[in-house]
Amino acid sequence: MQNPLISILTPFKNTTEFLAECLESIQNQTYSHWELLIIDDGSTDKSYQLVTDFAEQDKRIKLFKNPGEGILPALQFALKKSTGTYITRMDSDDVMTSQKLEILLNNLLQHGKNHLATGLVSYFSEEGIGDGYKSYEAWLNTLTQTGSNYSEIYKECVIPSPCWMVHKDDLLVCEAFNPKDYPEDYDLAFRFYKHHLKVIPCDHVLHLWRDYSSRTSRTHEHYAENYFLKIKLRYFLELDRDPSRPLVVWGAGFKGKSVAKSLIERQVDFIWICNNPKKIGKHIYNQELFGFNYLEELKQYQCIVAVANKTSQQSIRNFFKRHNKVAMTDYFFFC
């Protein structure tokens, strides 16, 4: 019977309040052949001592200090120290369901290399979960249930950062955590997509995602919207842009303007359209805005949709459907 070692990579910083529950959830896994590479990223509370106490009792827990600063150097160092055949991540403030490692590993053993195992996630919070996080959870889980995560990769991060597992060889081919681009989880998701790692469908909740007001993804500048748009546009131009076809940007709100400005800075030609009659015919960044009917004059275009309103998004999808346009080939939703 196969019994490969799983390396769990976990940076932490000042999460004393949640660390014990996190570590206990790892120790309570039904699959026990794992090592935890847990990296202190400059904690100033009692986190380091807490992990030290756990490590003294469980030799599978290997505690180190981050030789650099920040989550990416911590992950790079953890991977360097890892000896497992399979690699997964864990956040120090979250909780694993008891079968998480077993289910992820079994899916990878069944499907082989060049696959990415993930699972459903569930947010929890003492303060209650907001509608935005509920919506993100439902959207993400719907994609994971069918393994269609990449189909909407330009909207938001489609691979939950602490709920995936890959063969170590595949992670290294994807350059692991070497590119120093933030948000690092979204960047890695794009590299999984770039290297064609197939997402294995899963219908089990494997990860409990804690939300609280000081969580890094809420407070750090690297998770601001401009960082997301920068990553989306860079990978779109690298992976999906067909320069032989006209490029269209649909939307002139905050996100549409951000995309347009970035394209201008990159000296990428595009046509700008919107639905707002007050903006049609005007110039922003010296670029004229046209009505969406201008698309009728174009052939074989590619369109970046940067319209946030959900009702408008559905109308735009219906427009593309009527014109036999294909998602992720002819049009790409950036929000």
N, C-alpha and C positions, 0 to 999 in steps of 0.2 A: 504493500500500500504506500502510495506517495505521501511523504510527510515533509514538504519543503519548508524552509525557514522564511518567515515573513518579517521584513524590516519595517517598523513603524517610525516615521520621522515626525517629531513634535517639538517645535520651538515654543518657549514660554517666556512671559515677562509679566510679573506682578499679577498672577492669577491665583494667589493663595486661596481665595474664597471658593474656587471651583476645581482646583487641581486634584484633590483627594477623590472626588466623585469621578473625574475623568480617568484617573489611574486605576481605580477599582473596577471601572467598566471594562478596561483593557484586561485586567487580571481575571475577570469573570467570563472571558470569551470561551466559547465551546471549543475553539481551536487554540491550542496552548503553545504551539511551536512558533514563537515569535520573539523578536528582540525589539526593545523600545530605545531608540536613539533620541534622547530628550535633551534639548539644548537651551541653557539659560541665556537669554538675550539681555543681560544687564538688569536683572530684577533688584529692586530695592526694598521689597517686602520680605516675607518669610517663605517665599516660594521655593528658593533653593534648598533650604533646610528641610522643608516638607518632602521634596523629591529625594533628597539624600536619605531620609528615613525609610522611604519606600524602597530605594535601591539597595539599602543594606539588608533588607528582608527578601528581596527578589532580584536575583542576579541577572534576570532577563532585562532589567531596567538599567540602562547605561547612561549616566549623567555626565554632561560636558558643559563647559563654558563656551559661548560663542567667541571665536577668535576675531570676528569682525563685529559689525553692528547692523542690526536689522534682520528681517525675516529671511531674505534671500541668502546672505552669508551663513545664517544658521542652518538653512535647509541644505545648502551646498556642503557644509561641514558634516551634517548628519548623514548625508548620502555617502560621503567619503568614508565614514566610519562603519557603514552598514556592511553586513556580510550575507544578507538574505538573497534568495533567488527572486522574490517578489517584493515590491515596494508599495507602501501606502502611506498616507498622511493622516495626521490627527491634530486637531486643535485642542489646546490645553484647557479650554473652558467648555468643551462639549462632552457628549456622552455617546459611547458606542452601545448599540443594542447587542445582546449576548451572542448572536450568530453572525455578526457583521463579517469578521475575518473568514469564517468558514464558508459563507455564501459567496463572498467575493473570490476567494481562492478556488472554490469548486467550479465557478463559472469560467475562470481562466484556464483551469486544468481541462475542462471540457472543450473549450474553443481554441486553445493554443495561443502561440505568440501572435503579435500584430492585432491584439484585441485589448480593449479597455473595459474593466469591470467597474460598475458603479451601482448605486442603489438609491432608493427613495429616501428623502429627508423629511424631518418634521421639526419645525421651530417650536421652542418653548421659552417662556419668560414669566417671571413673577409679576411683571408689569403688564402682561397681556401682549398679544401679537397684533401689530397694526395691519391694516388692510393691504398695504404695499407688500409686506413680507408674506402674508397669506397668499396673495396673488402670485408672487414669485415662486413660492413653494409649490402651488398647484400647477403652474406652468412648467416648472422644472421636472416635477414628478411625471407629468403627462408625457414629456419627451423621453424620460428614462424608461418608462414602461414599454415603449416601442423601440427604444434604441435609436431614436431619430434626433438625438441631441444636436447634431451639427446642422440640422435643417434651419435652425434659428440662431446660429452662433453669433450673428452680427447684432442681435437684439441685446442680449446680456450674457453673462457667463453661464454656459450650459453644462458645465461639469462642476459639481459641488466640491470645493477645494479640499475638505477633509473626508470625502467619501468616494475615493477611487482606488484602484489597485491595478498595477501593470507588472509584467515581467521586467526585471531590471535592465535586460538588454534593450527592450523597447524604450524605456525611459531614457537611457543613454543615447540612443539614436535620435530621440527628440531633443537632445541637448539638456535634458533634466532641468536644473535650475540655474544654468549658466548665464543666459541672457539676463541682464539686470534691468528688466522692464517691469514696471508696476501698472496695474495690479498683477502680481505674479501668478495668481491662480487663473486669471483670464488669459494671460499670455501663454501659459502652459496648455490651456484648453485649445487655443489656436494651433499650437505646435502638435498636439495630438491629431487635430484635424488635418494639418499640413502633411503629416506623415501617414495619414490614412489608417490610424488605429480604429478598428471597428468597435462601436459601443455595443456591449452585450445588454439586451433588454433585461430589466429586473422589476419585479413587483413587490419587493419586500422593503419595509422601512428599516434601514440599517444604521442611520445616524440621527441623533437628536441634536439639533443646532440651537445653541443658547443665544438668545438675544437680550442685550441690556444696553443702557445708554452710553457706556464708555467702551463698547466693543470697537476694536480697531477698524473694522469695515464701516463704522459709522463716523469715526472721528479723524482718521488719518487722511492727509492730503492725497496720498496715492490712490485713494478710492473715490476721488472727486470725478465728476462727469467728464471733465476735459481729458483725464487720463484714459477713460474708457473709449472716448471718441478717437483719440490718437491711436490706440491699439487697433480698433476696428478698421480705421481707414488704412493704416499701414498694411495689415494683413489682406484687406480687400484688394489693394493695388498689387500686392505680391501674388496672391493665390487665385483670385477670381476675376480680376479686371481683364477684359479683352480690348486692347488698345485699338483694334480695327473697327470697333463699334462706338458710336457717340455715347458719351456719358452724360446722364441727367441726374440732377439733384432735385428731389421733390420735397418742398417745405422751406419756409423762410422764418421759422421761429428761432428760438435759441439754438437748438441742435442743428437745424438747417444752416443757420448762419455760421456755426462753428465748423461744420463740414465744408461749406463753401470757402471759408477763409483758409482752411488748411489746404484745400486743393489749389487755391490761388498761390499760396506760399510754396507749394510743391511744383508750381507751373504746370498743373494738369488742366487741360481744357475741359469745360463742361457747360451744359445748358441748365439754366435754373428756372424751375417752375414752382407754382404754388396755387392754392385754392382761394387765397384772400384777394378779393377784387380791389382792396385799397392798396395792395402792394404790386399788383400786376402793372407792368409798364414803367415802374420805378426802377432806380438803380441802387444797388447796395454793393459796396466794394467795387464800384465801377462796372458791375455786372447787371445786365438787364434781367428782370423777372418776367416770365411769360405765364400765361394761363396753362392749365394741364392739357387743354385741347391741342396745344402745340405738339404733343406726342403723336397726334394723327399724321403729322408731316414727316415724322422720322421713321426710319426702318432699322430693325435689328439693334435698337438701343439697349443700354444697360442703365438701370435706374437705382439710385440710392434713395430710399424713402426715409426722411428724417422728420416725420410727423408724429407727435406724441399722442394726440387725441385718439382714443380707442374707436370711437364712432367713425372718424375720418379714416382711420387705418382700414376698417372693414370696407368702406366705400372704395378705397384705393385697391384693396385686394379684389373686389368685384370688378373694378375697371380692368385690371390685368387679366382676370379670368375671361372676361368678354373678349379680350384681344389675344387670347391664347398665349399669354406670357407665362413663363415658367419661373417659379421661385428658385433662388440661388443660382440662376443662370441669366435671367433677364432682369430680375428685380431683387433687391436686398433690403430688408427692413433693418434700419439702424436704431430703432427704438420701438 
